[in-house]
Amino acid sequence: MESKESRHSPRINLTTPLRCQIRGLPDFSNTLTENISLNGIGFIDNDFIAPLTQVMLEIQIMARVLKPIGKIIRSNPFPHSNKYHFGAEFLELESNEKKFLSEFITMKLNQTQGV
C-alpha cells in the first residue's frame, strides 16, 4: 500500500544536534534531528511531547544555529523503547534563517541527485 505524501516542501534526511524546549517551561532536551524541510522537522527524543504543543528549537546546521518556533504535529512511540518520534511544523522562522535553510536543502538535494 502506498502512503500519500502531503508535504509542500522537499524534505532531506539530516542528523544534526537539536535543542528542544517546550514554550514557557525552563527545561530543555538535547537530541538529534532525523529530517528537515522548509516547513518542519522530524526528531527523536526520550520525553513525550503532546501534539499541538509549541516548542522552541535550536537546530545546528553547519556553523549556524537556526531558532524556529514550532508546533508538534506528530508524536509516535518507538516499539520496545522509551523513545518517541516527533514531527514539528515551523510556526516562526526568521527570513534570513529560512533563506539559509532553503539554500542548504537545495545544496543537499543537488548532491544526492549528482548535479
C-alpha positions as CSV (number, residue, x, y, z in Angstrom):
1,M,0.0,0.0,0.0
2,E,1.3,3.5,-0.9
3,S,1.3,6.3,1.5
4,K,0.4,9.7,0.2
5,E,3.0,12.4,0.6
6,S,1.3,15.6,1.9
7,R,4.4,17.8,2.2
8,H,4.7,21.0,0.3
9,S,8.5,21.3,0.5
10,P,11.2,18.8,-0.1
11,R,12.4,17.0,3.0
12,I,16.0,15.8,3.4
13,N,17.5,13.3,5.9
14,L,19.6,15.2,8.3
15,T,21.2,14.1,11.6
16,T,22.4,17.2,13.4
17,P,22.2,18.5,17.0
18,L,18.8,19.8,18.1
19,R,17.9,21.6,21.3
20,C,14.1,21.5,22.1
21,Q,12.3,23.4,24.8
22,I,8.6,23.4,25.5
23,R,7.5,27.0,25.2
24,G,7.0,28.5,28.7
25,L,9.0,25.8,30.6
26,P,12.6,26.1,31.8
27,D,13.7,22.5,30.9
28,F,15.1,21.6,27.5
29,S,16.4,18.4,25.9
30,N,19.4,17.9,23.6
31,T,18.7,15.4,20.9
32,L,19.3,14.8,17.1
33,T,17.2,15.6,14.1
34,E,16.1,12.9,11.6
35,N,15.0,15.1,8.7
36,I,14.1,18.7,7.8
37,S,12.2,20.8,5.3
38,L,11.4,24.5,5.0
39,N,8.1,23.7,6.8
40,G,9.2,21.4,9.6
41,I,11.5,18.9,11.2
42,G,11.5,15.3,12.4
43,F,13.4,14.2,15.5
44,I,13.6,11.6,18.2
45,D,13.5,12.3,22.0
46,N,13.2,10.4,25.2
47,D,10.5,12.6,26.7
48,F,6.9,12.6,25.4
49,I,5.6,15.9,24.0
50,A,1.9,16.1,23.2
51,P,0.7,17.1,19.8
52,L,-0.2,20.8,19.4
53,T,2.5,21.7,22.0
54,Q,4.6,24.7,20.9
55,V,8.3,24.3,21.1
56,M,11.4,26.5,20.8
57,L,14.0,24.8,18.7
58,E,17.7,25.4,18.1
59,I,18.9,23.4,15.1
60,Q,22.6,23.4,14.3
61,I,23.3,23.3,10.6
62,M,26.9,23.6,9.6
63,A,28.2,26.7,11.5
64,R,24.8,28.2,12.1
65,V,22.1,27.7,14.7
66,L,18.5,28.2,13.5
67,K,16.0,29.1,16.1
68,P,12.5,28.5,14.8
69,I,9.3,28.2,16.9
70,G,7.4,25.0,16.1
71,K,4.3,23.0,16.9
72,I,4.4,19.3,17.5
73,I,2.1,17.7,14.9
74,R,3.0,14.1,15.4
75,S,4.3,12.1,18.3
76,N,4.7,8.3,18.0
77,P,6.3,5.9,20.4
78,F,9.1,3.6,19.1
79,P,8.1,0.0,19.9
80,H,10.1,-1.7,22.7
81,S,11.9,1.5,23.7
82,N,11.5,4.7,25.8
83,K,11.9,7.0,22.8
84,Y,9.4,8.9,20.7
85,H,9.5,10.1,17.1
86,F,8.2,13.6,16.6
87,G,7.2,15.8,13.7
88,A,7.1,19.5,14.3
89,E,5.8,22.2,12.0
90,F,7.6,25.6,11.9
91,L,5.4,28.4,13.0
92,E,8.0,31.1,13.0
93,L,11.4,31.2,11.2
94,E,13.3,34.4,10.6
95,S,13.5,35.3,6.9
96,N,17.3,35.1,6.8
97,E,17.2,31.7,8.5
98,K,14.6,30.4,6.0
99,K,16.7,31.6,3.1
100,F,19.8,29.8,4.6
101,L,17.7,26.6,5.2
102,S,16.3,26.7,1.6
103,E,19.8,27.0,0.1
104,F,21.1,24.2,2.4
105,I,18.3,21.9,1.4
106,T,18.8,22.7,-2.3
107,M,22.5,22.1,-2.0
108,K,21.9,18.7,-0.3
109,L,19.3,17.7,-2.9
110,N,21.7,18.6,-5.7
111,Q,24.4,16.5,-4.1
112,T,22.2,13.4,-3.8
113,Q,21.0,13.8,-7.4
114,G,24.5,14.2,-8.7
115,V,24.0,17.7,-10.0
